[in-house]
Amino acid sequence: MSGFVEKPEPLQVPGLVHLHTGKVRELYRNEAGDLVMVASDRISAYDWVLPTEIPDKGRILTRLSLWWFDQLADLLPNHVLSTGLPAGAPADWEGRTLVCKSLEMVPVECVARGYLTGSGLAEYQESRTVCGLALPEGLVDGSELPAPIFTPATKAAVGEHDENVSYEEVARKVGADTAARLRQATLAAYSRARDIARDRGIVLADTKFEFGFDGETLVIADEVLTPDSSRFWPAERWEPGRAQPSYDKQYVRDWLTSAESGWDRRSEQPPPPLPQHVVDATRAKYVEAYERLTGTTWS
């Protein structure tokens, strides 16, 4: 059992049709047929959307995605049409709303890894592979890979795990040509972002992208290169052979599995609310990631 601890009721806004409530985002369609994405302050961990929000998180994700879209603009078009607030939308949507082109989305999570950790590390320890790709002996948690790799996953519903799949499985699912285009675009975007992050003292360990088609044009969509979709590590503290400190929600995960929380993730009980010190520390991580990457002060 997993999903929302307390599933929110979406706001009803004149002129907008609510389509979907995701882990973080509410998705609407406007009268022109465009998508309206609203990033909430919700946070998820261990396949649960938690009952406690992280202040400003949705705005940080939105602003950071827009910054990254600009950094990747010469590589890939993106789906953003406007950041303007739809007529009649609540004031709280300011800064967390994107009006986007409606695309034919590709049902694949396009993951690029430049470092070994997470589910990739678990597979490597068993078989010396990640998504079926052979890797050299001697790698440890946090090791930089010889070259970035494309390790796709299925796109899961709220409360379910994404599952790593092979490139061959993606080719069977979406066709060989589309699979090749996804791999090329994913690795190109990751490599660009990795270099930008490195110049700012951050290791981009891995990230996931989502793509859709506008006719024959492959377009990058959803959020990009945020702490929710990426593993960012402070470069000055990177040390292979151990778990790395990070700019994502690891602080939340660590608290949930600590004795202080009193929660057993193997049980069917929903996780408890986050205490204020965890909320404050998590918000600070998101703000620091934004400021280090963009070189601007969050306000």
C-alpha positions as CSV (number, residue, x, y, z in Angstrom):
1,M,0.0,0.0,0.0
2,S,1.3,3.4,-0.9
3,G,0.3,6.6,-2.7
4,F,-1.1,9.8,-1.1
5,V,-1.3,9.9,2.7
6,E,-3.9,12.6,2.2
7,K,-4.9,13.1,-1.5
8,P,-5.7,16.8,-2.1
9,E,-8.8,18.0,-3.9
10,P,-7.8,19.9,-7.0
11,L,-8.9,23.5,-7.3
12,Q,-11.6,24.1,-9.8
13,V,-10.7,27.1,-12.0
14,P,-13.0,28.6,-14.6
15,G,-11.8,27.8,-18.1
16,L,-9.5,25.0,-17.0
17,V,-10.3,21.3,-16.9
18,H,-8.5,19.3,-14.3
19,L,-6.7,16.2,-15.8
20,H,-4.5,14.7,-13.3
21,T,-3.1,14.9,-9.7
22,G,0.6,13.8,-9.7
23,K,3.0,13.5,-6.8
24,V,3.9,17.1,-7.1
25,R,2.0,18.7,-10.0
26,E,-1.6,19.3,-10.9
27,L,-2.3,19.1,-14.6
28,Y,-5.1,21.1,-16.3
29,R,-6.1,21.8,-19.9
30,N,-7.1,25.3,-21.0
31,E,-9.7,26.2,-23.6
32,A,-7.0,26.5,-26.3
33,G,-6.0,22.9,-25.7
34,D,-2.7,23.8,-23.9
35,L,-1.6,22.1,-20.7
36,V,-1.4,24.0,-17.5
37,M,1.1,22.5,-15.0
38,V,1.0,23.7,-11.4
39,A,3.9,22.6,-9.1
40,S,2.7,22.2,-5.5
41,D,4.9,22.1,-2.4
42,R,4.2,18.4,-1.9
43,I,7.1,16.0,-1.4
44,S,7.2,12.2,-1.8
45,A,9.5,9.5,-0.4
46,Y,9.4,5.7,-0.5
47,D,6.4,5.8,-2.9
48,W,4.3,7.9,-0.5
49,V,3.3,11.5,-1.1
50,L,3.8,12.9,2.4
51,P,1.2,14.9,4.4
52,T,3.7,17.7,5.1
53,E,4.7,20.2,2.4
54,I,8.0,22.0,1.9
55,P,7.5,25.8,1.6
56,D,8.5,27.3,-1.8
57,K,9.4,23.8,-3.2
58,G,7.0,24.2,-6.2
59,R,8.3,27.6,-7.1
60,I,12.0,26.5,-6.8
61,L,11.3,23.5,-9.1
62,T,9.5,25.7,-11.6
63,R,12.2,28.4,-11.7
64,L,15.0,25.9,-11.9
65,S,13.4,24.0,-14.7
66,L,13.0,27.3,-16.7
67,W,16.6,28.1,-16.1
68,W,17.7,24.7,-17.4
69,F,15.4,24.9,-20.4
70,D,17.3,28.0,-21.3
71,Q,20.7,26.2,-20.9
72,L,19.5,23.3,-23.2
73,A,17.7,25.4,-25.7
74,D,20.2,24.9,-28.5
75,L,20.1,21.1,-28.0
76,L,16.4,20.5,-27.6
77,P,13.1,22.4,-27.9
78,N,10.9,22.4,-24.8
79,H,7.2,22.5,-24.2
80,V,6.9,25.9,-22.3
81,L,4.6,28.4,-24.0
82,S,4.1,30.9,-21.1
83,T,4.6,31.5,-17.4
84,G,1.6,33.8,-17.3
85,L,-1.1,33.1,-14.7
86,P,-4.3,31.8,-16.4
87,A,-7.3,34.1,-15.9
88,G,-9.1,33.3,-12.7
89,A,-6.3,31.3,-11.2
90,P,-5.5,31.8,-7.5
91,A,-2.7,34.1,-6.6
92,D,-0.8,31.2,-5.0
93,W,-0.2,29.8,-8.5
94,E,2.1,32.7,-9.3
95,G,5.6,31.4,-9.9
96,R,4.6,27.7,-9.9
97,T,2.6,27.6,-13.2
98,L,3.7,26.7,-16.7
99,V,1.4,26.8,-19.7
100,C,2.8,24.1,-22.0
101,K,2.3,22.7,-25.5
102,S,0.3,19.5,-25.5
103,L,2.5,16.7,-26.8
104,E,2.3,13.1,-27.6
105,M,4.2,11.9,-24.6
106,V,6.7,9.0,-24.8
107,P,5.8,6.4,-22.1
108,V,9.5,6.1,-20.9
109,E,11.5,7.6,-18.1
110,C,14.7,8.6,-19.8
111,V,17.4,8.3,-17.2
112,A,21.1,9.2,-17.7
113,R,23.7,8.1,-15.2
114,G,27.2,9.4,-14.9
115,Y,27.9,8.0,-11.5
116,L,27.0,4.7,-9.8
117,T,24.4,4.8,-7.0
118,G,20.9,3.9,-6.2
119,S,19.1,1.2,-8.1
120,G,22.0,1.1,-10.6
121,L,24.4,0.3,-7.8
122,A,22.2,-2.5,-6.5
123,E,22.1,-4.1,-10.0
124,Y,25.8,-3.7,-10.5
125,Q,26.6,-5.4,-7.2
126,E,24.6,-8.4,-8.4
127,S,25.6,-8.7,-12.0
128,R,28.2,-6.0,-12.9
129,T,25.6,-4.4,-15.2
130,V,23.1,-1.5,-15.1
131,C,20.0,-2.0,-17.2
132,G,21.8,-4.8,-18.9
133,L,24.9,-2.6,-19.8
134,A,28.1,-4.2,-18.7
135,L,30.4,-2.1,-16.5
136,P,34.0,-2.6,-15.4
137,E,34.9,-4.3,-12.1
138,G,35.9,-2.4,-9.1
139,L,33.2,0.3,-9.0
140,V,31.7,1.4,-5.7
141,D,28.9,3.7,-4.5
142,G,29.6,7.1,-6.0
143,S,32.1,6.0,-8.6
144,E,32.2,8.0,-11.8
145,L,31.4,5.8,-14.8
146,P,33.7,5.5,-17.8
147,A,31.1,7.4,-19.8
148,P,27.5,8.4,-19.2
149,I,24.9,5.6,-19.8
150,F,21.3,5.6,-20.9
151,T,19.3,3.5,-18.4
152,P,15.6,3.9,-19.1
153,A,12.7,3.0,-16.8
154,T,9.0,2.5,-17.1
155,K,6.8,5.4,-16.0
156,A,4.9,4.3,-12.9
157,A,1.6,5.6,-11.4
158,V,1.6,7.4,-8.1
159,G,2.4,5.0,-5.3
160,E,4.3,2.5,-7.6
161,H,8.0,2.1,-8.4
162,D,9.5,3.1,-11.8
163,E,11.3,-0.1,-13.0
164,N,14.5,-0.1,-14.9
165,V,14.3,-1.7,-18.3
166,S,16.8,-2.5,-21.1
167,Y,17.3,-0.4,-24.2
168,E,16.0,-3.3,-26.2
169,E,12.7,-3.2,-24.3
170,V,12.4,0.5,-25.0
171,A,13.0,-0.2,-28.7
172,R,10.2,-2.8,-28.7
173,K,7.9,-0.5,-26.9
174,V,8.3,2.7,-28.9
175,G,10.2,1.6,-32.0
176,A,13.9,1.5,-32.8
177,D,14.1,5.0,-34.3
178,T,12.4,6.7,-31.4
179,A,14.5,4.7,-28.9
180,A,17.7,5.9,-30.6
181,R,16.5,9.5,-30.6
182,L,15.6,9.2,-26.9
183,R,19.0,7.9,-26.0
184,Q,20.9,10.5,-28.0
185,A,18.8,13.4,-26.6
186,T,19.1,12.1,-23.0
187,L,22.8,11.7,-23.1
188,A,23.4,15.1,-24.9
189,A,21.2,16.9,-22.3
190,Y,22.9,15.1,-19.4
191,S,26.4,15.8,-20.7
192,R,25.6,19.5,-21.1
193,A,24.0,19.7,-17.6
194,R,26.8,17.7,-16.0
195,D,29.4,20.2,-17.3
196,I,27.4,23.2,-16.2
197,A,26.9,21.8,-12.7
198,R,30.5,20.8,-12.4
199,D,31.6,24.4,-13.1
200,R,29.4,25.4,-10.1
201,G,30.8,22.9,-7.7
202,I,28.1,20.3,-8.1
203,V,28.2,16.7,-9.3
204,L,25.2,15.7,-11.4
205,A,25.2,11.9,-10.6
206,D,22.1,11.1,-12.6
207,T,18.8,12.6,-13.9
208,K,15.7,11.6,-15.6
209,F,13.9,13.4,-18.5
210,E,10.6,13.0,-20.1
211,F,10.0,13.6,-23.8
212,G,7.1,14.0,-26.2
213,F,6.5,14.6,-29.8
214,D,5.1,17.7,-31.5
215,G,4.5,16.2,-34.9
216,E,7.9,14.7,-35.8
217,T,9.9,17.0,-33.4
218,L,11.1,15.5,-30.2
219,V,10.5,17.9,-27.3
220,I,11.7,17.9,-23.7
221,A,8.9,18.2,-21.2
222,D,7.8,18.2,-17.6
223,E,10.5,19.3,-15.1
224,V,14.2,19.2,-15.9
225,L,17.3,18.8,-13.8
226,T,15.7,19.6,-10.4
227,P,16.4,18.0,-7.1
228,D,13.3,16.0,-7.5
229,S,14.4,14.5,-10.8
230,S,18.2,14.4,-10.3
231,R,20.9,13.5,-7.8
232,F,23.0,16.5,-7.1
233,W,26.1,16.1,-4.9
234,P,28.4,18.9,-3.5
235,A,31.6,18.3,-5.5
236,E,33.8,19.2,-2.5
237,R,32.3,16.3,-0.5
238,W,32.2,13.7,-3.2
239,E,34.0,10.6,-2.0
240,P,33.4,7.2,-3.8
241,G,32.9,4.3,-1.5
242,R,30.1,5.7,0.6
243,A,26.7,7.3,0.3
244,Q,27.1,10.9,-0.9
245,P,25.5,14.0,0.8
246,S,23.0,15.3,-1.7
247,Y,20.7,18.2,-2.6
248,D,17.6,16.1,-2.9
249,K,15.1,14.7,-0.5
250,Q,17.5,12.3,1.1
251,Y,17.2,14.2,4.3
252,V,13.5,13.3,4.4
253,R,14.2,9.7,3.6
254,D,16.8,9.5,6.3
255,W,14.4,10.9,8.9
256,L,11.6,8.6,7.9
257,T,13.8,5.5,8.4
258,S,15.2,6.8,11.7
259,A,14.1,5.8,15.2
260,E,12.8,9.4,15.7
261,S,10.1,8.9,13.1
262,G,8.9,5.6,14.5
263,W,7.8,4.5,11.0
264,D,8.4,1.1,9.5
265,R,8.6,1.5,5.8
266,R,7.9,-2.2,5.4
267,S,4.5,-1.9,7.1
268,E,1.4,-0.8,5.3
269,Q,1.0,2.2,7.6
270,P,1.4,5.7,6.0
271,P,4.4,7.7,7.1
272,P,4.0,10.4,9.8
273,P,4.1,14.2,9.3
274,L,7.5,15.7,9.1
275,P,8.8,17.7,12.0
276,Q,9.6,21.4,11.5
277,H,13.4,20.8,11.6
278,V,13.2,18.3,8.8
279,V,11.0,20.7,6.8
280,D,13.4,23.6,7.3
281,A,16.5,21.5,6.5
282,T,14.9,20.1,3.3
283,R,13.8,23.6,2.1
284,A,17.4,24.8,2.7
285,K,18.7,22.0,0.5
286,Y,16.4,22.9,-2.4
287,V,17.3,26.6,-2.0
288,E,21.0,25.9,-1.9
289,A,20.8,23.7,-5.0
290,Y,19.0,26.5,-6.9
291,E,21.4,29.2,-5.8
292,R,24.6,27.2,-6.5
293,L,23.4,26.2,-10.0
294,T,21.9,29.5,-11.2
295,G,24.3,31.8,-9.4
296,T,21.4,33.9,-8.2
297,T,19.8,34.4,-4.7
298,W,16.5,32.8,-4.1
299,S,13.8,35.3,-3.2
